[in-house]
Amino acid sequence: MPEAPAGPPTPPVALAALLALEELGLRSIAGPADAELLWVHTSEMADPYPYLLGGELLLSAGVLLTDPDTYVARLVEAGAAALGFGVRPVHDTVPPELVAACERYGMPLVEVPPGTPFTAIARAVWGLMAAARHRELRRVTRAQQALATAAARPDPVPAVLHQLAVQLGGRAVLLTAGGEELHAAGRPQAPEVAGALGRLARVVARERPGSPASATDTLGDTSLLAYPLGGGEGLVLALATPRREAGDHTVAGIAVVLLSLLAAPHQGADAAGRSAALVRMLLGADPGEVAPLLGEGPWTVVHARRGDGAHADPLTAGALGATLGSALVDTGRGTDAVRVLLPGGLEPTPQPGWTLGASSPGPVTALSGADSRAARALRHAEATRAPLAADAPVTGIAALIPPGPAAEHARALLAPLTAPLAETLRCWLSLHGSWDRTAVALSVHRNTVRQRIGRCGVLLGVDLDDMDVRTELWLALRQE
């Protein structure tokens, strides 16, 4: 059987739910009816095995069906979820040999009546998936609100664990790397379940090199999950639930972010020092004082803004930082932008629902400049409607210019410009002279951009339509 592929970004659909749609007239005639469908595929090949991903409802009229036993055996080997057989015009009824083979191999077999097009079945499956996805999103939203409310209580860690246990209908436990229980909430668990959760905690504890991001197991009818908390001190969130539903992982992920923040006082001087270093840096501390705490780097600064323009609360920002791979997140600048500091060789990647701008990696002593470049990259991404824009390091011919004399020349050349004019000119040049995109990036009217660029030309005494002039100004602006 081929390796199971990643499922689609929608919950699976129960075959029973599809059979319940009276307008389709489908009838289960063999095999179990408790299958779950990931997608729909139509094929009249004698052996569709090479083209199946697993989890399909395969629809066929049996045009080339000659050996039902081999045909069904190959479907089972490919991981198909169910077979839908359309009667007429090829077959007046479902072949008895096919029914017998499906019973023998445990393959769900559904009879499709003559008046039901295969496209109607596919449309019905997608509709059921959309409805399931909507229910899942509503559930996750309610859980997020409940967990955030719990985190604001005077006893936040037990409150979050209690609310998580309620949302998942099971038990939530905060464990040490050695499996010692610190807090717990929810249904009482049998000793063997507690032992299994302790073993999972030791597997994912961050103090172990190469530990996975999560671990799962089952014990009888109980699903077990474990997630390490951020901070590097080996705290683990472990869950025991009677079932595993769509959205459980997302809800647990929200709780992991919250508990990682709430457990920060227990995570040791290293994590606390890093958090303090970030705060001091953002408050204008000397980079030389920050370097001993953060290390030399390289570090990448990421600026992010939600695609819907809404302000990102600390929970949402923390989730973004966790996805990017860093707990160093700042939302307290009075704007709708989030700043994330990525350590080491981590590279930012596009995130659904976000627009990102990233600096090029650099030493901790250059974080102030990297912060400005990340902000410019974010404006560039928004103006060009790109999910991610990265500030490229100086390379090529520009890298051959000695930085000292180049910076001195740039200061002299740009001296007549105020900071707003210089920033407008920089943005306008980076967007190839587009008035509209520059207006979007700077959140001003396009006529304001025209007036500022015209003023730049007058103060500098140059023709900004001249490519040589533009090139020299761009190189000068890059020196800042």
C-alpha positions as CSV (number, residue, x, y, z in Angstrom):
1,M,0.0,0.0,0.0
2,P,1.5,3.4,-0.9
3,E,2.4,5.9,1.8
4,A,-0.7,7.8,2.9
5,P,-0.6,11.3,1.6
6,A,-1.4,14.4,3.6
7,G,-5.2,14.9,3.8
8,P,-7.0,17.9,2.3
9,P,-7.5,21.0,4.4
10,T,-11.0,20.0,5.2
11,P,-12.5,17.4,7.6
12,P,-13.4,14.0,6.1
13,V,-17.0,13.2,5.3
14,A,-18.7,10.1,6.7
15,L,-20.1,7.8,4.0
16,A,-23.2,7.5,6.1
17,A,-23.8,11.3,5.7
18,L,-23.6,11.0,1.9
19,L,-26.0,8.0,1.9
20,A,-28.5,10.0,4.0
21,L,-29.0,12.5,1.1
22,E,-32.3,11.3,-0.3
23,E,-32.0,13.3,-3.5
24,L,-29.0,11.2,-4.6
25,G,-30.8,7.8,-4.1
26,L,-27.6,6.0,-3.1
27,R,-27.8,2.6,-1.6
28,S,-25.2,0.7,0.4
29,I,-25.1,-2.9,-0.8
30,A,-21.9,-4.4,0.5
31,G,-19.2,-3.8,3.1
32,P,-19.3,-1.5,6.1
33,A,-21.0,1.9,5.9
34,D,-18.7,3.7,8.4
35,A,-16.0,4.8,6.0
36,E,-14.7,8.3,5.8
37,L,-14.2,10.1,2.5
38,L,-11.3,12.5,1.8
39,W,-12.1,13.1,-1.9
40,V,-14.0,11.8,-4.9
41,H,-12.4,10.3,-8.0
42,T,-14.0,9.0,-11.2
43,S,-12.2,6.3,-13.3
44,E,-13.2,3.7,-15.9
45,M,-9.7,2.1,-15.9
46,A,-9.4,-1.6,-15.5
47,D,-6.8,-0.9,-12.7
48,P,-7.0,2.6,-11.3
49,Y,-4.5,1.8,-8.5
50,P,-1.6,4.0,-9.9
51,Y,-3.9,7.1,-9.8
52,L,-5.4,6.8,-6.4
53,L,-4.1,8.7,-3.3
54,G,-6.1,6.9,-0.7
55,G,-9.3,7.8,1.0
56,E,-11.3,8.3,-2.2
57,L,-14.9,7.5,-3.0
58,L,-14.1,5.9,-6.4
59,L,-17.0,6.2,-8.9
60,S,-17.2,3.8,-11.9
61,A,-19.7,2.4,-14.3
62,G,-17.6,-0.7,-14.8
63,V,-16.8,-0.1,-18.5
64,L,-13.7,-2.3,-18.3
65,L,-14.6,-4.4,-15.3
66,T,-13.6,-8.0,-16.1
67,D,-12.1,-9.4,-12.9
68,P,-14.1,-8.0,-9.9
69,D,-11.9,-9.9,-7.3
70,T,-8.6,-8.4,-8.6
71,Y,-10.2,-5.0,-9.1
72,V,-11.5,-4.7,-5.5
73,A,-8.2,-6.2,-4.1
74,R,-6.3,-3.4,-5.9
75,L,-8.7,-0.7,-4.5
76,V,-8.1,-2.0,-1.0
77,E,-4.3,-2.0,-1.6
78,A,-4.5,1.6,-2.8
79,G,-6.4,2.7,0.2
80,A,-9.7,3.7,-1.4
81,A,-12.4,4.4,1.1
82,A,-15.4,3.2,-0.9
83,L,-16.6,2.2,-4.4
84,G,-19.6,3.8,-6.0
85,F,-21.0,1.8,-8.9
86,G,-23.3,3.4,-11.4
87,V,-25.9,1.1,-13.1
88,R,-26.8,1.6,-16.7
89,P,-26.0,2.0,-19.5
90,V,-23.1,-0.6,-19.1
91,H,-24.6,-2.8,-16.4
92,D,-28.3,-3.1,-15.6
93,T,-27.5,-4.1,-12.0
94,V,-24.4,-4.2,-9.9
95,P,-22.6,-7.4,-10.8
96,P,-23.0,-10.1,-8.1
97,E,-19.3,-11.0,-8.4
98,L,-18.5,-7.4,-7.5
99,V,-20.8,-7.4,-4.5
100,A,-19.2,-10.7,-3.3
101,A,-15.7,-9.3,-3.7
102,C,-16.5,-6.1,-1.7
103,E,-18.0,-8.2,1.1
104,R,-14.9,-10.4,1.1
105,Y,-12.4,-7.5,1.2
106,G,-14.5,-5.2,3.4
107,M,-14.8,-2.6,0.7
108,P,-17.9,-0.4,1.1
109,L,-19.9,-0.6,-2.1
110,V,-22.6,1.9,-3.0
111,E,-25.1,1.6,-5.8
112,V,-25.6,4.7,-7.9
113,P,-29.0,4.8,-9.6
114,P,-29.3,5.8,-13.3
115,G,-30.7,9.2,-12.6
116,T,-27.8,10.4,-10.4
117,P,-24.8,11.9,-12.3
118,F,-21.4,11.3,-10.8
119,T,-20.9,15.0,-10.8
120,A,-23.9,15.4,-8.4
121,I,-22.2,13.0,-6.0
122,A,-18.9,14.9,-6.1
123,R,-20.8,18.2,-5.6
124,A,-22.6,16.7,-2.6
125,V,-19.3,15.5,-1.0
126,W,-17.7,18.9,-1.4
127,G,-20.8,20.5,0.1
128,L,-20.6,18.2,3.1
129,M,-16.9,19.0,3.5
130,A,-17.6,22.7,3.4
131,A,-20.3,22.4,6.1
132,A,-18.0,20.3,8.2
133,R,-15.2,22.8,7.8
134,H,-17.6,25.6,8.8
135,R,-18.5,23.7,12.0
136,E,-14.9,23.1,12.7
137,L,-14.0,26.8,12.4
138,R,-16.8,27.8,14.6
139,R,-15.8,25.3,17.2
140,V,-12.1,26.4,17.1
141,T,-13.2,30.1,17.4
142,R,-15.4,29.3,20.4
143,A,-12.5,27.3,22.0
144,Q,-10.0,30.1,21.3
145,Q,-12.3,32.7,23.0
146,A,-12.9,30.4,26.0
147,L,-9.2,29.6,26.4
148,A,-8.2,33.3,26.2
149,T,-10.8,34.2,28.8
150,A,-9.4,31.4,31.1
151,A,-5.9,32.8,30.6
152,A,-7.0,36.1,32.1
153,R,-8.1,34.5,35.3
154,P,-6.1,34.9,38.5
155,D,-5.2,31.2,38.3
156,P,-4.5,31.1,34.5
157,V,-2.7,27.7,34.1
158,P,-5.3,25.6,35.9
159,A,-8.1,27.6,34.3
160,V,-6.7,27.0,30.8
161,L,-6.2,23.3,31.4
162,H,-9.8,23.1,32.7
163,Q,-11.2,24.9,29.7
164,L,-9.1,22.7,27.3
165,A,-10.4,19.6,29.0
166,V,-14.0,20.9,28.5
167,Q,-13.4,21.7,24.9
168,L,-11.9,18.3,24.0
169,G,-14.1,16.3,26.3
170,G,-11.1,14.6,28.0
171,R,-8.2,15.2,30.4
172,A,-5.5,17.9,30.1
173,V,-2.3,17.5,32.1
174,L,0.8,19.7,32.5
175,L,3.9,17.5,33.0
176,T,7.6,17.9,33.5
177,A,10.1,16.2,31.2
178,G,10.3,13.3,33.6
179,G,6.5,12.8,33.6
180,E,5.8,14.5,37.0
181,E,2.2,16.0,37.1
182,L,2.2,19.7,37.9
183,H,-1.5,20.5,37.1
184,A,-4.4,18.5,35.7
185,A,-8.0,19.0,34.8
186,G,-10.9,17.0,33.3
187,R,-12.0,13.4,33.6
188,P,-10.1,11.1,36.0
189,Q,-7.7,8.8,34.2
190,A,-6.8,5.2,34.8
191,P,-3.2,4.5,36.0
192,E,-2.2,3.0,32.7
193,V,-3.3,6.2,30.9
194,A,-1.3,8.3,33.3
195,G,1.7,6.1,32.6
196,A,1.3,6.4,28.8
197,L,1.1,10.2,29.0
198,G,4.3,10.2,31.1
199,R,6.1,8.2,28.4
200,L,4.9,10.6,25.7
201,A,6.1,13.5,27.8
202,R,9.6,12.1,27.8
203,V,9.5,11.6,24.0
204,V,8.7,15.3,23.2
205,A,10.4,17.1,26.1
206,R,12.4,19.9,24.6
207,E,15.4,19.1,26.8
208,R,16.0,16.0,24.7
209,P,18.0,16.7,21.4
210,G,15.9,16.1,18.3
211,S,12.6,15.9,20.1
212,P,9.5,15.9,17.9
213,A,7.0,18.8,17.9
214,S,4.3,16.5,19.1
215,A,3.6,12.8,19.7
216,T,0.4,10.7,19.6
217,D,-0.6,7.3,20.8
218,T,-3.7,5.3,21.6
219,L,-4.6,3.1,24.6
220,G,-7.8,1.2,24.0
221,D,-10.4,3.7,23.0
222,T,-8.4,6.7,24.4
223,S,-6.4,9.0,22.1
224,L,-3.2,10.3,23.7
225,L,-1.4,13.5,22.6
226,A,1.6,15.4,23.9
227,Y,3.1,18.8,23.0
228,P,6.2,20.5,24.3
229,L,5.8,24.0,25.6
230,G,8.1,26.8,24.5
231,G,11.0,27.9,26.6
232,G,13.4,24.9,26.6
233,E,12.8,23.7,30.2
234,G,10.9,20.5,29.3
235,L,7.3,21.3,30.2
236,V,4.8,19.2,28.3
237,L,1.0,19.5,27.7
238,A,-0.5,16.0,27.6
239,L,-4.1,15.1,26.5
240,A,-6.2,12.0,26.9
241,T,-9.5,12.2,24.9
242,P,-12.2,9.5,24.2
243,R,-12.1,10.5,20.5
244,R,-10.1,12.6,18.1
245,E,-12.1,15.1,16.1
246,A,-11.3,17.6,13.4
247,G,-10.0,20.8,15.0
248,D,-8.6,19.1,18.1
249,H,-5.0,19.8,17.0
250,T,-5.8,23.5,16.4
251,V,-7.4,23.9,19.8
252,A,-4.5,22.1,21.5
253,G,-2.1,24.4,19.6
254,I,-3.8,27.5,20.9
255,A,-3.5,26.1,24.5
256,V,0.2,25.3,23.9
257,V,0.9,28.9,23.0
258,L,-1.0,30.2,26.0
259,L,0.6,27.8,28.4
260,S,4.0,28.5,27.0
261,L,3.5,32.2,27.9
262,L,1.9,31.5,31.2
263,A,4.6,29.1,32.3
264,A,7.4,31.5,31.5
265,P,8.2,32.2,35.2
266,H,9.1,28.5,35.5
267,Q,11.3,28.3,32.4
268,G,14.5,29.4,33.9
269,A,16.9,32.4,33.5
270,D,17.8,31.7,29.9
271,A,14.2,32.1,28.6
272,A,13.5,35.0,31.0
273,G,16.7,36.7,29.9
274,R,15.8,36.4,26.2
275,S,12.4,37.9,26.8
276,A,13.9,40.7,28.9
277,A,16.5,41.3,26.2
278,L,13.8,41.7,23.6
279,V,11.9,44.2,25.8
280,R,15.1,46.2,26.4
281,M,16.0,46.2,22.8
282,L,12.6,47.5,21.8
283,L,12.8,50.2,24.4
284,G,16.0,51.4,22.9
285,A,18.8,49.7,24.9
286,D,22.3,49.8,23.6
287,P,22.7,46.8,21.2
288,G,26.0,46.0,22.9
289,E,24.1,45.3,26.1
290,V,21.6,43.1,24.4
291,A,24.3,41.0,22.5
292,P,25.4,38.9,25.5
293,L,21.8,37.8,26.1
294,L,20.7,37.1,22.6
295,G,24.1,36.0,21.1
296,E,25.7,37.2,18.0
297,G,23.1,35.7,15.6
298,P,22.5,35.9,12.8
299,W,19.0,37.2,13.5
300,T,16.1,38.0,11.2
301,V,13.5,40.6,12.0
302,V,10.0,39.9,10.6
303,H,7.1,42.5,10.5
304,A,3.7,41.0,9.9
305,R,0.2,42.4,9.5
306,R,-3.1,40.5,9.3
307,G,-4.6,40.4,5.9
308,D,-8.0,41.6,7.1
309,G,-6.3,44.7,8.7
310,A,-7.4,43.8,12.2
311,H,-5.2,44.3,15.2
312,A,-3.4,41.1,16.2
313,D,-3.9,40.3,19.9
314,P,-1.1,38.6,21.9
315,L,-2.6,35.2,21.4
316,T,-2.8,35.5,17.6
317,A,0.7,37.1,17.5
318,G,2.1,34.3,19.7
319,A,0.6,31.7,17.4
320,L,2.3,33.4,14.4
321,G,5.6,33.4,16.3
322,A,5.2,29.8,17.2
323,T,4.5,28.9,13.5
324,L,7.6,30.8,12.4
325,G,9.7,29.2,15.1
326,S,10.2,31.9,17.7
327,A,8.8,33.0,21.0
328,L,10.3,36.5,20.7
329,V,7.2,38.4,19.6
330,D,6.2,42.0,20.0
331,T,2.8,43.5,19.7
332,G,3.1,46.5,22.0
333,R,4.0,49.3,19.6
334,G,0.5,50.8,19.2
335,T,0.2,49.6,15.6
336,D,-1.5,46.7,13.8
337,A,1.9,45.2,12.9
338,V,3.6,42.3,14.8
339,R,7.4,42.0,15.1
340,V,9.0,38.6,15.4
341,L,12.7,37.9,16.0
342,L,13.9,34.7,14.3
343,P,17.1,33.1,15.6
344,G,19.8,31.2,13.7
345,G,19.1,29.9,10.2
346,L,15.3,30.1,10.4
347,E,13.8,31.6,7.3
348,P,10.3,33.2,7.3
349,T,7.7,31.5,5.1
350,P,4.3,32.9,3.9
351,Q,1.5,32.4,6.4
352,P,-2.2,32.2,5.5
353,G,-4.0,35.3,6.5
354,W,-0.8,37.4,7.1
355,T,1.4,39.7,5.0
356,L,5.1,39.5,6.0
357,G,8.2,41.6,5.5
358,A,11.5,40.3,6.5
359,S,15.0,41.7,6.9
360,S,18.1,39.9,5.7
361,P,19.9,37.9,8.5
362,G,22.4,40.0,10.5
363,P,24.3,40.3,13.8
364,V,22.5,41.4,16.9
365,T,24.3,44.7,16.8
366,A,22.5,45.6,13.6
367,L,19.0,44.8,14.7
368,S,17.9,48.4,14.6
369,G,18.6,48.7,10.9
370,A,17.1,45.2,10.3
371,D,13.9,46.4,12.1
372,S,13.6,49.3,9.6
373,R,14.3,47.1,6.6
374,A,11.7,44.6,7.7
375,A,9.1,47.5,8.0
376,R,10.0,48.6,4.5
377,A,9.7,45.0,3.2
378,L,6.2,44.8,4.8
379,R,5.1,47.9,3.0
380,H,6.5,46.6,-0.2
381,A,4.7,43.3,0.2
382,E,1.4,45.1,0.9
383,A,1.8,47.4,-2.1
384,T,2.6,44.5,-4.4
385,R,0.0,42.2,-2.8
386,A,2.6,39.6,-2.1
387,P,2.3,37.3,1.0
388,L,6.0,37.8,1.9
389,A,8.7,40.3,0.9
390,A,12.3,39.9,2.0
391,D,15.0,42.6,2.2
392,A,17.8,41.3,0.1
393,P,21.4,41.8,1.3
394,V,23.6,44.1,-0.7
395,T,25.3,42.0,-3.4
396,G,26.8,42.4,-6.9
397,I,28.4,45.7,-7.9
398,A,26.8,47.5,-4.9
399,A,28.7,45.2,-2.5
400,L,32.0,46.3,-4.1
401,I,31.5,50.0,-3.1
402,P,33.5,50.7,0.1
403,P,30.9,51.2,2.9
404,G,32.6,54.1,4.6
405,P,33.0,56.5,1.6
406,A,29.6,55.3,0.2
407,A,27.8,56.2,3.4
408,E,29.5,59.6,3.6
409,H,28.5,60.4,0.0
410,A,25.0,59.2,0.7
411,R,24.6,61.5,3.7
412,A,25.8,64.5,1.6
413,L,23.7,63.6,-1.4
414,L,20.5,63.1,0.6
415,A,21.1,66.0,3.1
416,P,18.4,68.3,1.6
417,L,15.7,65.7,2.2
418,T,13.6,65.4,5.4
419,A,13.0,61.9,6.7
420,P,9.5,61.6,5.3
421,L,10.7,62.8,1.9
422,A,13.6,60.3,1.9
423,E,11.3,57.4,2.9
424,T,8.8,58.3,0.2
425,L,11.6,58.5,-2.4
426,R,13.0,55.1,-1.2
427,C,9.6,53.5,-1.4
428,W,8.8,55.0,-4.8
429,L,12.1,53.8,-6.3
430,S,11.6,50.3,-4.8
431,L,8.2,50.1,-6.5
432,H,9.6,51.2,-9.9
433,G,8.0,54.6,-9.8
434,S,4.4,53.4,-9.2
435,W,2.3,56.2,-7.7
436,D,-0.6,53.9,-6.7
437,R,1.6,51.2,-5.1
438,T,3.6,53.8,-3.2
439,A,0.5,55.4,-1.9
440,V,-0.7,52.0,-0.7
441,A,2.6,51.2,1.0
442,L,2.8,54.6,2.8
443,S,-1.0,54.9,3.5
444,V,-1.3,58.3,1.8
445,H,-3.1,59.7,-1.3
446,R,-1.4,59.2,-4.6
447,N,-1.4,63.0,-5.1
448,T,0.6,63.3,-1.8
449,V,3.2,60.9,-3.3
450,R,3.4,63.0,-6.5
451,Q,3.9,66.2,-4.5
452,R,6.6,64.6,-2.3
453,I,8.5,63.1,-5.2
454,G,8.3,66.5,-7.1
455,R,9.7,68.2,-4.0
456,C,12.5,65.6,-3.8
457,G,13.5,66.5,-7.4
458,V,13.5,70.2,-6.7
459,L,15.5,69.9,-3.4
460,L,18.1,67.5,-5.0
461,G,18.2,69.5,-8.2
462,V,17.9,66.3,-10.4
463,D,15.7,64.8,-13.0
464,L,14.0,61.8,-11.4
465,D,13.0,60.5,-14.8
466,D,16.7,59.9,-15.6
467,M,17.7,56.2,-14.9
468,D,21.2,57.2,-13.9
469,V,19.9,59.6,-11.3
470,R,17.5,56.9,-10.0
471,T,20.2,54.4,-9.7
472,E,22.6,56.7,-7.8
473,L,19.8,57.7,-5.4
474,W,18.8,54.1,-4.8
475,L,22.3,53.1,-4.0
476,A,22.6,56.1,-1.6
477,L,19.3,55.2,0.1
478,R,20.5,51.7,0.5
479,Q,23.5,53.0,2.5
480,E,21.2,54.3,5.3
